Amino acid sequence: MKVCKFGGSSVSDAKQIRKICQIIMADPARQVIVVSAPGKRFEDDIKVTDMLMRCADARLAEGDWEEPLEQVIERYRGICQELDLPAEVIKSVTQALRDVVCGSTEHIGRYQDAVKAAGEDNSARVIAGALRKMGCTARYLNPGEAGLHVTDEYGHARLLPGSLEKLGELAYVKDIVVFPGFFGYTPNGEVVTFSRGGSDITGAILAAAIGAELYENFTDVDAVFVADPRIIKAPLAVREITYREMRELSYAGFGVLHDEAIIPAVRANIPICIKNTNAPDAPGTMIVPEHQVIDSRVVGIAASGGFCTVFVSKYLMNREIGFGRRLLQIFEEEGVSYEHTPSGIDNISIIVDEASFPESTEKAVCERIEKELEPDNVNVERGMALIMIVGEGMRYAVGIASTATQCLAKAGVNLEMLN
């Protein structure tokens, strides 16, 4: 069995949905299908998830939410009509969208997640209907019914222990199962979403649960490339890459696969293949547990902005037992996770995601550092960027760092730190 995940561009309209139905029907092993909400049909289009968030924001602000809701309904109605689906499919999707947007707003996070998840949920209903229309025995399966149980961290759900065993029963279902990505249910029955792009995570979880031979992740590119095609003209395609390399690149900005999606597949030792919905016969990129390092190649280069550095210096810091632990504990207690901690003898930098470190949190953290650790200096620098150069074979190469730093120097870019 294979698990196939189709992203937003693959389900953006009826034409794309027909393509994915043909892809599914071309291989009988493709029996568990995970789908995203409809994405952009053209450059200036709006993703359905963003349209739904406008509905939620308008409702929470007591504004006009009927008009944006009708736009979402019309998007689905157009897809259903072009696919010539039965009227009851359109009716059920319309009712489901109205029910969720009109739901309780008592808990804002819970309400927002329920509305966001409606994009994937109704996409799965439509695609199951499209498969049946084309003669397949297919059915929509709700994540709660299937047993995908998650934590109640709204917008950042994590899989609960024990869920994989229940989800593993999907291996014995004879029908093609169409499963909405991006969300699960708490044990209390509340909808909670993964972080944005979380349909990749759903696919990896289901692949691990059923012991799939392969997890196919269909998107709108032929492969993973060594650099962003929007920045580098005609970059080389990578035919094989390790889990570790892909996770590093995804973390640093490669949008082809959610960085958290790799973890369930790693633990279950399941290879992932990145493929193009518009060119399904192209070989794509295989993400594997390990491969033989035959050269010192750089597999990929990625970049991401939005980092913040908290620089702490104190003479004889290296002699002060527990200094690092107490410093990180301050961040933990203030609800901030750290990304990196490069250090010297008398200084340490805590690098955090700028979005999770507003000025109010910065003030609280710095005041506690001053009071509890008595440093010589605390300095915060925002607007940092990360450039990630990745390749497991680099450890056998001489001069990689030299080449990279020369490029930065020629571009007039100052290097703050290197790991």
C-alpha positions as CSV (number, residue, x, y, z in Angstrom):
1,M,0.0,0.0,0.0
2,K,1.0,3.6,-0.7
3,V,-0.2,6.8,1.0
4,C,-0.6,9.7,-1.4
5,K,-0.9,13.3,-0.4
6,F,-2.1,15.9,-2.8
7,G,-1.3,19.6,-2.0
8,G,-3.4,22.7,-2.6
9,S,-2.3,23.3,-6.1
10,S,-3.2,19.7,-7.0
11,V,-6.8,20.1,-5.9
12,S,-7.3,23.8,-6.8
13,D,-10.0,23.2,-9.4
14,A,-12.0,20.5,-11.2
15,K,-9.3,20.0,-13.9
16,Q,-6.6,19.3,-11.3
17,I,-9.0,17.0,-9.3
18,R,-9.6,14.9,-12.5
19,K,-5.8,14.6,-12.8
20,I,-5.3,13.3,-9.3
21,C,-8.2,10.8,-9.8
22,Q,-6.4,9.4,-12.8
23,I,-3.1,9.2,-10.8
24,I,-4.9,7.3,-8.0
25,M,-6.6,4.9,-10.5
26,A,-3.3,4.3,-12.3
27,D,-1.9,2.4,-9.3
28,P,-4.0,0.0,-7.2
29,A,-1.5,0.4,-4.3
30,R,-2.7,4.0,-3.9
31,Q,-5.4,3.3,-1.4
32,V,-5.0,6.0,1.3
33,I,-5.3,9.5,-0.1
34,V,-4.7,12.7,1.9
35,V,-5.8,16.0,0.5
36,S,-5.3,19.6,1.2
37,A,-7.8,22.5,0.8
38,P,-8.0,24.0,-2.7
39,G,-5.1,26.2,-3.3
40,K,-4.4,29.0,-5.9
41,R,-5.6,28.5,-9.4
42,F,-3.6,31.4,-10.7
43,E,-1.0,33.8,-9.3
44,D,-3.3,36.4,-7.7
45,D,-5.9,33.8,-6.6
46,I,-6.7,33.2,-2.9
47,K,-6.3,29.9,-1.2
48,V,-9.5,28.4,0.4
49,T,-7.8,28.3,3.8
50,D,-7.1,32.0,3.6
51,M,-10.7,32.6,2.5
52,L,-12.0,30.7,5.5
53,M,-9.7,32.7,7.9
54,R,-11.3,35.8,6.5
55,C,-14.7,34.4,7.5
56,A,-13.5,33.5,11.0
57,D,-11.9,37.0,11.5
58,A,-15.0,38.7,10.3
59,R,-17.2,36.7,12.6
60,L,-14.9,37.3,15.6
61,A,-14.9,41.0,14.8
62,E,-18.8,40.9,14.5
63,G,-18.4,42.1,10.9
64,D,-19.9,40.9,7.6
65,W,-18.9,37.2,7.4
66,E,-21.8,36.2,5.1
67,E,-20.1,37.5,1.9
68,P,-16.7,35.8,2.4
69,L,-18.5,32.6,3.4
70,E,-20.6,32.7,0.2
71,Q,-17.3,33.1,-1.8
72,V,-16.0,29.9,-0.2
73,I,-19.2,28.1,-0.9
74,E,-19.2,29.3,-4.5
75,R,-15.6,28.0,-4.9
76,Y,-16.7,24.5,-3.9
77,R,-20.0,24.8,-5.9
78,G,-18.1,25.6,-9.0
79,I,-15.8,22.6,-8.5
80,C,-18.7,20.2,-7.9
81,Q,-20.7,21.4,-10.9
82,E,-17.7,21.1,-13.2
83,L,-17.1,17.6,-11.9
84,D,-20.8,16.9,-12.4
85,L,-21.2,15.6,-8.9
86,P,-24.7,14.9,-7.4
87,A,-26.6,17.8,-5.9
88,E,-26.4,16.3,-2.4
89,V,-22.6,16.7,-2.4
90,I,-22.9,20.4,-3.0
91,K,-25.7,20.6,-0.4
92,S,-23.7,18.7,2.3
93,V,-20.6,20.8,1.7
94,T,-22.6,24.0,1.9
95,Q,-24.2,22.9,5.1
96,A,-20.9,21.8,6.6
97,L,-19.3,25.2,5.9
98,R,-22.2,27.1,7.3
99,D,-22.3,25.0,10.5
100,V,-18.6,25.5,11.2
101,V,-18.5,29.3,10.5
102,C,-21.7,29.8,12.6
103,G,-20.2,27.7,15.4
104,S,-19.4,28.8,19.0
105,T,-16.8,31.5,19.3
106,E,-16.4,31.2,23.0
107,H,-12.9,29.8,22.7
108,I,-11.1,31.7,19.9
109,G,-8.3,29.2,19.2
110,R,-10.8,26.3,19.0
111,Y,-13.1,28.3,16.7
112,Q,-10.3,29.4,14.3
113,D,-9.0,25.8,14.1
114,A,-12.4,24.4,13.3
115,V,-12.9,26.9,10.5
116,K,-9.4,26.4,9.1
117,A,-9.9,22.7,9.0
118,A,-13.1,23.0,7.0
119,G,-11.0,23.5,3.8
120,E,-9.4,20.1,3.9
121,D,-12.5,18.4,5.3
122,N,-14.8,19.5,2.4
123,S,-12.0,19.0,-0.1
124,A,-11.9,15.3,0.9
125,R,-15.7,15.0,0.6
126,V,-15.6,16.4,-3.0
127,I,-12.7,14.3,-4.1
128,A,-14.3,11.1,-2.7
129,G,-17.3,12.0,-4.8
130,A,-15.2,12.6,-7.9
131,L,-13.6,9.2,-7.5
132,R,-17.0,7.5,-7.2
133,K,-18.2,9.4,-10.3
134,M,-15.2,7.9,-12.2
135,G,-16.2,4.4,-11.1
136,C,-14.0,3.9,-8.0
137,T,-15.1,2.5,-4.7
138,A,-14.0,5.4,-2.6
139,R,-15.1,7.0,0.6
140,Y,-14.4,10.0,2.8
141,L,-13.1,9.2,6.2
142,N,-13.2,11.7,9.1
143,P,-9.9,11.9,11.2
144,G,-11.9,11.6,14.4
145,E,-13.6,8.5,13.2
146,A,-10.3,7.0,12.1
147,G,-8.6,7.8,15.5
148,L,-6.2,10.6,14.7
149,H,-6.0,12.0,18.2
150,V,-3.9,15.1,18.9
151,T,-3.0,17.5,21.7
152,D,-5.1,20.6,22.3
153,E,-2.3,23.0,21.1
154,Y,-4.4,25.0,18.7
155,G,-2.6,25.6,15.4
156,H,0.3,23.4,16.5
157,A,-1.2,20.0,17.2
158,R,1.0,17.0,18.0
159,L,0.0,13.3,17.6
160,L,-1.0,11.6,20.9
161,P,0.6,8.3,21.8
162,G,-1.6,5.3,20.8
163,S,-3.1,6.9,17.8
164,L,-1.0,5.0,15.3
165,E,-2.4,1.7,16.4
166,K,-6.0,2.7,15.8
167,L,-5.0,4.4,12.5
168,G,-3.3,1.2,11.4
169,E,-6.7,-0.4,10.9
170,L,-6.8,1.6,7.6
171,A,-4.5,-1.1,6.2
172,Y,-7.4,-3.5,6.1
173,V,-10.0,-1.2,4.4
174,K,-10.8,-2.4,0.9
175,D,-12.1,1.0,-0.4
176,I,-10.0,3.9,-1.5
177,V,-10.0,6.1,1.6
178,V,-9.9,9.9,1.1
179,F,-8.7,11.5,4.3
180,P,-8.6,15.3,5.0
181,G,-5.2,16.5,6.0
182,F,-4.1,19.3,8.4
183,F,-6.1,18.4,11.5
184,G,-7.0,15.8,14.1
185,Y,-9.3,15.6,17.1
186,T,-8.6,15.9,20.8
187,P,-9.9,13.0,22.9
188,N,-12.8,15.3,23.8
189,G,-13.8,15.6,20.2
190,E,-12.4,19.1,19.4
191,V,-10.8,19.9,16.1
192,V,-7.2,21.0,16.3
193,T,-4.9,21.8,13.3
194,F,-1.3,21.1,12.8
195,S,0.9,24.1,11.8
196,R,0.2,25.6,8.3
197,G,1.0,23.1,5.6
198,G,0.2,20.3,8.0
199,S,-1.4,18.0,5.4
200,D,2.1,16.7,4.8
201,I,2.2,15.7,8.5
202,T,-1.1,13.8,8.2
203,G,0.2,11.9,5.2
204,A,3.4,10.9,7.0
205,I,1.4,9.8,10.1
206,L,-0.9,7.6,8.0
207,A,2.1,6.1,6.1
208,A,3.7,5.2,9.4
209,A,0.4,3.8,10.8
210,I,-0.3,1.4,8.0
211,G,3.3,0.5,7.3
212,A,3.2,1.9,3.7
213,E,5.8,0.8,1.2
214,L,6.0,4.4,0.1
215,Y,4.6,7.9,1.0
216,E,4.1,9.8,-2.3
217,N,3.8,13.6,-1.8
218,F,2.3,15.2,-4.9
219,T,2.9,18.9,-5.4
220,D,3.5,21.3,-8.4
221,V,7.2,20.8,-9.0
222,D,9.0,17.9,-10.6
223,A,11.5,17.4,-7.8
224,V,13.4,18.9,-4.9
225,F,15.9,21.4,-6.4
226,V,19.3,22.4,-4.9
227,A,18.0,25.9,-4.6
228,D,14.8,27.9,-4.8
229,P,13.9,28.2,-8.6
230,R,12.4,31.7,-7.8
231,I,15.9,32.8,-6.9
232,I,18.3,30.6,-8.9
233,K,17.6,30.1,-12.6
234,A,17.2,26.4,-13.6
235,P,18.7,24.8,-10.5
236,L,19.7,21.1,-10.6
237,A,17.1,18.6,-9.4
238,V,18.0,16.3,-6.5
239,R,17.1,12.7,-7.3
240,E,17.9,11.3,-3.8
241,I,18.2,12.9,-0.5
242,T,18.3,11.7,3.1
243,Y,15.7,12.4,5.8
244,R,18.2,14.5,7.7
245,E,19.2,16.6,4.7
246,M,15.5,17.2,3.8
247,R,14.6,18.2,7.3
248,E,17.4,20.7,7.5
249,L,16.4,22.3,4.1
250,S,12.7,22.3,5.0
251,Y,13.4,24.0,8.3
252,A,15.4,26.7,6.4
253,G,12.7,27.5,3.9
254,F,12.3,24.7,1.3
255,G,8.5,24.8,0.9
256,V,8.2,21.5,-1.0
257,L,7.6,19.5,2.3
258,H,6.7,20.5,5.8
259,D,9.7,20.1,8.0
260,E,7.7,18.2,10.7
261,A,6.3,15.8,8.1
262,I,9.5,13.8,7.9
263,I,9.5,12.6,11.5
264,P,6.8,10.0,11.4
265,A,8.3,8.5,8.2
266,V,11.8,8.5,9.7
267,R,10.6,6.5,12.7
268,A,8.8,4.0,10.5
269,N,11.6,3.8,8.0
270,I,9.3,4.7,5.1
271,P,10.7,6.4,2.0
272,I,9.0,9.6,0.7
273,C,8.8,10.4,-3.0
274,I,8.2,14.0,-4.0
275,K,6.2,14.0,-7.3
276,N,4.5,16.4,-9.6
277,T,0.7,16.1,-10.2
278,N,1.2,17.7,-13.6
279,A,3.9,15.3,-14.6
280,P,3.2,12.1,-12.6
281,D,5.6,10.0,-14.7
282,A,8.6,12.1,-13.8
283,P,10.9,10.3,-11.3
284,G,10.7,13.0,-8.6
285,T,12.9,13.0,-5.6
286,M,13.3,10.1,-3.2
287,I,13.8,10.9,0.5
288,V,15.5,7.9,2.1
289,P,16.8,6.9,5.5
290,E,20.4,7.0,4.3
291,H,22.4,6.7,1.1
292,Q,26.0,6.0,0.2
293,V,28.0,9.2,0.3
294,I,30.0,9.0,-3.0
295,D,31.1,12.6,-3.1
296,S,31.3,15.8,-1.1
297,R,28.3,17.4,-2.7
298,V,26.2,20.1,-1.3
299,V,22.6,18.7,-1.6
300,G,20.8,22.1,-1.2
301,I,21.0,25.7,-0.1
302,A,18.1,27.4,1.6
303,A,17.5,30.7,3.3
304,S,15.0,32.0,5.8
305,G,14.6,35.4,7.5
306,G,12.8,36.4,10.7
307,F,15.3,35.4,13.4
308,C,16.3,37.2,16.5
309,T,19.5,36.9,18.6
310,V,19.7,37.4,22.4
311,F,23.4,37.9,23.1
312,V,24.5,37.3,26.7
313,S,28.1,37.9,27.9
314,K,29.6,37.3,31.3
315,Y,33.3,37.0,32.3
316,L,34.1,33.4,33.4
317,M,30.7,32.1,32.2
318,N,32.4,28.8,31.4
319,R,33.3,28.3,35.1
320,E,29.8,29.0,36.3
321,I,28.1,25.6,36.6
322,G,24.5,25.6,35.4
323,F,24.6,29.0,33.7
324,G,23.3,27.6,30.3
325,R,20.6,25.6,31.9
326,R,19.3,28.6,34.0
327,L,19.5,30.8,30.9
328,L,17.4,28.4,28.8
329,Q,15.0,27.9,31.7
330,I,14.1,31.6,31.6
331,F,13.1,31.2,27.9
332,E,11.2,28.1,28.7
333,E,9.2,29.7,31.5
334,E,8.4,32.7,29.3
335,G,7.0,30.4,26.6
336,V,9.8,30.9,24.0
337,S,11.5,27.9,22.3
338,Y,15.0,28.5,21.0
339,E,16.4,27.6,17.5
340,H,20.2,27.6,18.1
341,T,22.7,28.4,20.9
342,P,26.2,29.1,19.6
343,S,28.6,30.0,22.4
344,G,32.0,31.2,23.3
345,I,34.0,31.1,26.6
346,D,32.4,34.2,28.0
347,N,29.3,34.6,25.9
348,I,26.3,32.7,24.5
349,S,23.7,33.6,21.8
350,I,20.1,32.4,22.0
351,I,18.6,32.5,18.6
352,V,14.8,32.5,18.5
353,D,12.0,32.9,15.9
354,E,11.2,36.6,15.8
355,A,7.5,36.0,15.5
356,S,7.4,34.2,18.8
357,F,9.4,37.0,20.6
358,P,7.4,40.2,20.7
359,E,8.8,43.2,22.5
360,S,6.8,42.5,25.6
361,T,8.3,39.0,25.9
362,E,11.8,40.4,25.0
363,K,11.5,42.9,27.9
364,A,10.4,40.1,30.4
365,V,13.2,37.8,29.3
366,C,15.9,40.4,29.4
367,E,14.8,41.7,32.8
368,R,15.0,38.2,34.2
369,I,18.4,37.5,32.7
370,E,19.7,40.7,34.3
371,K,18.2,39.9,37.7
372,E,18.9,36.1,37.9
373,L,22.2,35.7,36.0
374,E,23.9,39.1,36.6
375,P,25.6,39.2,33.1
376,D,28.0,41.8,32.0
377,N,25.9,42.6,28.9
378,V,22.6,41.5,27.3
379,N,21.9,42.6,23.7
380,V,19.1,41.8,21.4
381,E,19.4,42.0,17.6
382,R,16.4,41.5,15.3
383,G,16.1,41.0,11.5
384,M,18.6,38.1,11.3
385,A,18.7,35.7,8.4
386,L,19.8,32.1,8.2
387,I,21.5,30.6,5.2
388,M,21.6,26.8,5.4
389,I,24.1,24.8,3.3
390,V,23.2,21.1,3.5
391,G,24.9,17.8,2.5
392,E,25.9,14.9,4.5
393,G,29.0,14.4,2.3
394,M,30.3,17.9,3.2
395,R,32.1,16.4,6.2
396,Y,34.6,14.8,3.8
397,A,35.1,18.0,1.8
398,V,37.8,20.6,2.3
399,G,37.0,24.3,1.8
400,I,33.1,24.3,1.8
401,A,33.0,26.9,4.6
402,S,35.7,28.9,2.9
403,T,33.8,29.0,-0.4
404,A,30.6,30.0,1.3
405,T,32.1,32.8,3.4
406,Q,33.9,34.2,0.3
407,C,30.5,34.5,-1.5
408,L,29.1,36.4,1.5
409,A,32.1,38.7,1.6
410,K,31.9,39.5,-2.1
411,A,28.2,40.4,-1.6
412,G,29.1,42.7,1.2
413,V,27.2,40.6,3.8
414,N,28.6,40.5,7.3
415,L,28.6,37.0,8.9
416,E,27.4,37.1,12.5
417,M,27.9,33.4,13.4
418,L,28.6,30.1,11.8
419,N,27.6,26.6,12.9
